[in-house]
């Protein structure tokens, strides 16, 4: 896994820092690195204005200390997860105020017409060390949420639905009929795209592993789903978040989306279901009808075709070996075409750099010019592209209101990476290998705390010298 060039990144940031702003924060005694790190982690959402720097209180200018050990040494691996570092992360960087502002949706209890109980009816769950699972947690406000998180130091935080009553009081309604039954009242429409669902087409990685060769599959998923949600369903307030390891999560936060029934959520999830079957089933996509559905046509022409030919085809070496091109040819319904391509590809081997693109061009040309099967063969080109690029959702996550989903800004315990937001308008630039990790953030805070402490010590020394000099003048007078 490529490592992040932190030294170069830090130097780039240092060169771009506004010196006037730096002096301002130094005067206030606030470590500028902490402000910069919070700014890096600030939620870039379409449904809220982030108040940078309001995440959590800290002791400015004081070196970090864990169990009496100031400035603990960073773990040997940059992606190592440290419970001590997680405790510091929750104490200094986690954006409690912004999370509360988002999940309250204006129900802050400060103005007429708001529901003061709204946030307290939201379910949270904690996964603690040793896989201890706490569900149906609820908090009155941001401060009580912060206190619980800092006390429990959960390895994972999940967010659930807003229920009709406080989840912690659900047992009082479990055996009562009518309107008093404990049930979800609203919940964001959510989607989960996991890289493991693409293992049948990945040759670079498998399981939880990812790399820059297979990550374009997540880029395609973001582009296709985000466009459809906005253009086809009219949703506007959509948040994309990196899962911290091998996938992406989508939160649709429009009021209309939050109030969808389970049946309506299932229908929307099925709208995105193009790839069907299992790894044992060679035919995963069957496009019917004389023409593609407008949503599928838009996805194909604007995203899928380009990413398949320029990224997926080459990165996954789909036609470089018989094992790989055999899967592609299995999707062709005409045996004569399959046989012709196999014979051609066995008899001639283009250069390694051109083998995938040349073989795809040959297959596509033969299929698009096919006369015996007509539309069936021509549609086969589109089916292959869809099978290898179209988003694959975890359907159960989207269908049910009471399904939990990992909270943004968690730290993944396997990678140490922060679950940061992704800008869908610039998702092709997102690099999961350069996501802030827990050791990186703590190391940066350590260095800035040390620098701030030295500056404070210098100012104290200058003040003492001035006072001594003043006393000397009085004595001489």
N, C-alpha and C positions, 0 to 999 in steps of 0.2 A: 504494500500500500504506500503510495507516495507520501512523503512527509511534507509538512507545511514549512516553507522557508520563512520562519518567523523573524529572523534578523533583517532580511530585506524588507519584509512587510512593515516592521517597526520603523526602519529608516525612512520608508516612503511616507508613513504617517507623520514622522517627525518633521520632514521637509514641508509638509502641507499644513502644519499647525499654525493657527493664527497667533502670533506672539502677543498681541494685545490681550486676547482672550486668556492665554496662558498666564500672563501676569495677573489678570483679574482673579483667576481661580487660586493662584498662589497666595495672593493677598488675603483671600478669604480663608486660607488654610485648608482648602479642599484639594485632594489629590486629583490632578487633571486626568491621570490615567483611568481613575474610577469613572469620572464623567464620560471619558471617551469610550470605555467599555460598555457603560450603560447605553450610550448612544448607538453602539454597534448592535446591542441586543434589543433596542426599542422596536416595538411591534409596528410593522409597516402594513397596517390594515386599511381597508376602504371604508370601514364602518366606525372608526374612532380616530380621534386625534390624540397621538401619543404625547404625554407630558414627560419628556425626557428628563431623567434624573430623579424621578419620583418613585423609583422602584422600591428602595428600602433604605433605612437609615444606616449609617456606619460611623465609626470613630475615625474621623479624618486625621491623617498624619501619624497614626499609630501602627506599628508593624503588626501583621497578622500573627496570631498565636494559637496553636492547637495543643491542648493538654500541657500547657506550660512551655511549649517549644516554639519560640518565635521563628518566623520565616522557615517553615518546614521545607525540606528538600523536595524538589519535584520528582514524581515517579520516573522510573527509567524509560518507560514508553510514553509518548505523547498522548496516546489514546487510552491510557490506563485510568480506571475509575477509582477514585479515592473517597471513602466516606467522610474523612476529615475535610477534604476540599469541598465536598458537597455541602457540608454544614456551613462553611464559609460562603459558598455561593448563595445559599438560601438567606444568609445573614446580610449580604452586601449587594447582591446583584439581581435577585429574582424580582420581577416587576409586579409586586402585589397590587399596587394601586391601579395599574393599567389593566390587570386581569379582572379586578373588581369592576372597573369602569366598563369594560367590554361586556362581562356577563350580567351586568345589571340592566343594560339597555335603557338607561335613563331613569330606572326605578331606584333612585338614590334616597328617597324619603325627604328630599329637600324642597319639593314643590308640589303644588296641588295636582291631584289626579294620578300621582305615581303610586305604585303598589310597594309599600315599605317592606312587605314580606317576600318580595320576589327573589332576591338573592339568597335568602335563608331557606328557600324551598328548592334550591339547586343541589343535586347530589354530586358529591366528590368521593373518590376512593383513593386510598393510599396503599401502595405495595411497599412494605418495609423490608429491612434486611432479613434474610433467611425466608423470603417469600411469604411473610406474614401479610395477610390481605385484610384491609379494613374497608368495608363498603358502607353506603348510606350515611356518609358524613355530611354535615352541613355547617355553615358559618353565618353569623349575623352580618358581618361586614368585613372590610379588608383587614382590619387589625386582628380580629379573631382568626381569620384565615392565616394570616402571617404567623400568629402565635402558635397555631397548631402545626404548621409546616416546619417552623424552626424547632419546635419541640420534638416532633416525630422524625424529622429528616427523612421523608419517604424517598425510596429509590425511584419511584414512579408515581405520578399523579394522573388520575383519570377524571374526566368530566362527564357527567351524565345529564339526565333530563331535569327540567324544572317540574316538580310534582305539585299536586293539588294541596299537599300539606308538607310540613317540615319532614324530610326523610328520617330524621332521628326519632320522630314520633309515629312512625308508620305502624307500629304494632297495635296502637290504639284503634286503628281503622281496618286491621286485617280481617276481622270477623264481622264487620258491619256491612250491611247491604246498602243498596241505593247509591246516592251521591257521595257517601262517606267512604267509599272504597278507595284505598291508596292507589293512585294511578298517575302516570305522567301527563302533564298539562301542555307542555311544549318542549321542543328540543331542536337545535340546529339540524339541518339536513347535512349529513356528513358522508364522506367517501374515503375509502382506504385503498390505496394502490400499493401492493407489495411486490418487490422484485422476485420473490420466490415463485410467484405465479407465472413467471416467464422462463423458468428453468428448462423447459423443453426446447427453447430456441436459443438459449445462451450457451456459448462455448467458452467464454472467458472466465466465468464464475458460476457458482451454484450455491444454493442455500442462502445463508445470511450474508455472504460475501458480495461486494459490489466493486466496480471499478469504473473508470471513465469510458470504457468501451461499451458497457451495458447501460450506463446512466441515461443516455439519450432516450431510452424507453420511458423513463419517468418524465423527461421533458415533453415527449409526445403526449403522454397522458394528461399533463397539466394543460397543454395548449388545446387539445381536443375537448376535454371536459369543461374547461373554463369558458371557451367560446360557446359551447352548446348551452351551458347554464345561463349565460347572459343573452344570447341571441334567440334561443328557442324557448326558454322559460321566463325570460325577463328578470332574472335575479341580478342584483347589483352588488350586494355586500358579501364578498367571497374572500376567504382567507385560506391561503395555501401554506402548509407547514411541513418542513422536513421531519421525518419520523425519528431521526437520530441514528439510524442504521441503514435500512435497506428499502425505504419507500417514502411516500408522501401522503399527507392527510389534507382533506378539503373540508372547510366549514362554511356552509351557506347560512348567512345570519339574517336575511331579510325576515321581517315579521311574518310574511306569508309562508316562507319556508319553515319557520319554527313551528307553525301551527298545522303542518301537514299531518294527516292520519298515517297509520302504518300502511294502509292500502295504497295511498297516494305516493308514499315514499318507495314502495315496492315498484310501482309503475314507472317512476322516474329512474330507478336503478335498472329496470329491465330495458328502458330506452337506450341505455349504454351497453347493453349486453349483445355483443356481436360474436365474440369468440365463445364457443360452446364445446362441450365434450371434455375429454380427459386426454392425458398424454398417450394413452393407448389408442385413442381415436384419431386417426390421421386427418380426417376431415373436420376441422374446427370451425370453419366459416362457410356458410352457404348463403350467398346473396341472390335473392329471388326478385322476380319482376323485370319488366323491360328496361328499367332505369334505376339508378341508386336513389335512395331516399335523400332529399335535399341536405339533411344533416350529415349523412355519410359521404355524399358527393363533396360537400365543403371540406370535411375532414381529409378526404382523399387528395383533393387537388391542392389544398393549402398547407397540409402538414405531412400526411402519411407517405405520399409518393416520394417527396424530396428526402425525408429522413430515412426511408427504406433504402433508396438508391445511393445516398451519400454517406449514411452512417451505419445502419443496421446490417446491410448486405456485406459491407466490408469489415466492420468491427467483429462480426460473428462468423465470418468466413462461411456464409451460408451455402456457397456452391464450390468451395475449394476442395472438398473431399467427397468420396462416394457416400459416406455415412451421412453427411450433411445434405448434399443435394438429393439424396434419396428421399428425405422428408419432404422436400419441395416438390419433387416429381410425383410423390404419392397424392398430391392435391390435384394433379391433372387427371381428368376423367377419361381421356383417350389413351388407350394402351399404345397405339402406333406412335403418338407423340412422345410418350415416355421412353419407348424403345429407341426411337430415333435420337433423342437427346442423350441417352446413356451411351449409345454407340459413338456418337460424335465426341462426347466429353472423354471417353476412354481412349479414343484414337489420337486426340490432340490435347496438349496441356499448355495453355498460355503461361506467360510469366507469372510469378507469384503475385506481383502487384496488380495484374490485370485479370486474373482468372475469374474473380467473382463478377466484375462488371461486364466482361466479355460474354461469359456464359449466361448472365441474366439478359443481356441484349439479344442473344441468340434465341433463348426460350421465349422471351416476350414477342419477338418478331414472328416466330412460328405460331404462337397462340393467337396473336392479333390478326394473323392472315389466314387462320384456319377456316376452311370452307365446309368441311364435312359436318362439323358440330355447330357452326355459326356462333350465335350469341353465347352459348355455353362455354366455348373455349376462350372467347374474348373476355368474358366475365372472370375467367380463371385467373387472369393477371391481377385483377383487383382483389380477388379472394386471397391470393398469396400475400399481397401487401397487407391486407387487413389482418391476416392470421399472425403476421410477424411484427405488427406495429400498433394495432388498435388497443386502447386501454383495457386492462383486465381488472375488474373490481372485486373486492371482497363483498359480495352481495349482502350478506347478513348484517354487516355493519350499517349499511344504508337503510335497511328495511324496517328496523325497529327503533322506536323512540327511546326505549330504556337501554339501548346499547351504549357502552362506555367507550370513550376514545381518549388517547393520551393528550394531556394538556400541552399547549405550546410552552416553550422555554423550560421543559423538563431536560434533565441530563440523562442520556441513555447509559445504563450501567455497564453495557458491554463495550461501548466505544468511547465513552466520556464526552461525546459530542452533544452540543446544545440543540434542542429542537427549534430551530430558528425559522421565521417566516420566509417564504419565497415569493418574489415578485413575478406574477404570471406574465407580465409584459416583457420581462427580461429573464425568463426562466432558463433560456439556453446558456446564459452566463453563469448559472449556479453550479458550483463545484462542491460536492459533498465532502471532498477531501480537505477543503479549506474552511470548513465550518469551525467556529470557535470550540475548543475542547476545554474541559475543566482544568487540566494542568496549565494550559496556555493562559487562561484567564487569571488563575491564581498567581502564576508567575509574573504576569503583567502588573497585577495589583501589588504584589510584593515589591517589585522594582520601583513603582511609583510611590508606594508608602515610604520606602527607604529614602528616595529622593526628596519627598516632602518633609520627612523627619530631619534630613540634613539641612534643608532650607530653613526650617523652623529653628534648628539649633544655631544656624548662622545668624538669623535675625536676633535671637536671644543674646548671642555673643556681641553683636554690634550694639545692641541696646545697653548691655552692661558696660561696654567700653565707653559709650557716650556718657553714661552716668558717672563713671569714674573720672573721665576727663572734666566733666562739669564740676565735680567736687574739688578737683585739683585747682581749677580756676578760682573757686571761692576761697580756697586756702591761701593762694597767692595774693588775692585781693586783701 
